[in-house]
């Protein structure tokens, strides 16, 4: 499990571990042996963090929005997932769609509910997962996806390119998009 944006936040850690445990249990029960399972992969929560609210601090975001978001990798899907830091049971929302802003993009999330976890929302990024040969490949893709979505947005609405990594900078492979002023 990888956490960002408030990794010390107890509720975030507990809920993210619970999400992983839930889907690990599903992988070993309901999904076990199904032909669309990529047996090279396992369940892992990637870069879950508190949802920011327009530049407010993580603590304010947690108390006001009460949601966390990240990517859940399983042997059968890779989804963007949002869940409340405090368990909420809203089974009536299962299957309902809602457009959500994630960074500079909009995605359609579908409501879901599991008795062992409560309600959450998910948006499929990949399914099935056969294009990933290793867990490391899947995690790298999930991390890159979130890094892209979490880039700051400047006033014009364009995402700001991240500063190149030190190694890339030293090798002359800087960011190709414009930097924030």
Buried (B, 14 or more C-beta within 10 A) or exposed (E): BBBBBBBEBEBBBEBBBBBBBBBBBBBEEEBEEEEEBBEBBBBBBBBBBBBBBEEBEBEBBBEEBBBBBBBBBBBBBBBBBBBBBEBBEEEEBEEEEEEBEBBBEEBEBBBBBBEEBBBBBBBEBBEBBBEBEEBEBBBEBBBEBBEEBBBEEBEEEEBBBBEBEEEEEEEEEEBEEEEEE
